[in-house]
Amino acid sequence: MAEHVSILQQMGVAALAGAAAAWTVSRVRLARRSRPATEGHPTGGGLGVLPRQALPPVETVVLTPAERDAFARLVRQFGEGRH
């Protein structure tokens, strides 16, 4: 127990922590109660609340052999600066 903190301050922190825990439990219970009754888990394995997000398409660039060599030299040049 910290000596510079009074008993009232410690009781206040404990009361706030208890109130936060009680609020969290009540919110979870209310959220579960308001859900429609379904058998088993919702399909798709998601939360059911959040929409699925589509990922952007992967972009690729075809390099010529000269560009590939220039990129390799650049990577080696940057790698030498770390020693």
Secondary structure as UniProt FT lines:
FT   TURN            3..4
FT   HELIX           7..34
FT   TURN            43..44
FT   HELIX           65..80
FT   TURN            81..82
//
